[in-house]
Amino acid sequence: MQVTNHNSLLLVISAPSGGGKTTVCEQLLAANPNLTRAITCTTRPPRSGEVDGKDYYFLDAGQFLKKVQAGDFIEHANVYGQSYGTLKSELKEKLRQGLDVLLAIDVQGVALIRSQALLDTELQQALVTVFLTPSSLAELGERLRRRGTDSIEVQQRRLSHARQELMAWSNYDYLVISRSIPEDLHNMQIIIQAEKMRQKRCKAPEF
């Protein structure tokens, strides 16, 4: 049986909408050659330029349901009528190659991942969870307004949802208060470095 590289990380990040998750993930991937994102499955149609197996694994509803019933997903959810899921095999293959895997998942998804990891030694060994958020709802609201992509009504819904998500921060290994892109990247790099030096991921020195 193949065993996960003990030093590999499954780095899972959650953040409320506008919390800076997408940007920090892009920065982390650019700064860490050994870090790769997990390719997720979806039932939504490919958008222009998207490639199956590179951007997503595009499945029809029947294929997706079979994988759900077989227990193939570590987490899955329905978002605006389309299904999304992360395959356990996708994560394990990359971890066994010695890669660190990055996942950006909502609070509910992370709860599922955490529960699944308790039943799987490989995933439990690699899992590190981070909650990224601005210092206050007021700051989050200001970011959403500056972004300017949503109506006021949508912004209010996002803030209301964020208030519920923020209550889950204590379930994560780390809390990062988002201030600026360089600071967020620096703090995430510190977490990665610290986790690489955890006793459970290190080889015993030879004397």
ABEGO torsion letter per residue (X at the ends): XBBBBAABBBBBBBBBBGAGAAAAAAAAAAABAABBBBBBBBABBBBBGBBBGAABBBBBAAAAAAAAAAGABABBBBBGGBBBBBBAAAAAAAAAAGBBBBBBBBAAAAAAAAAAAAABAAAAAABBBBBBBBABAAAAAAAAAAAGABBAAAAAAAAAAAAAAAAAAAABABBBBBABAAAAAAAAAAAAAAAAABAAABBBBBX
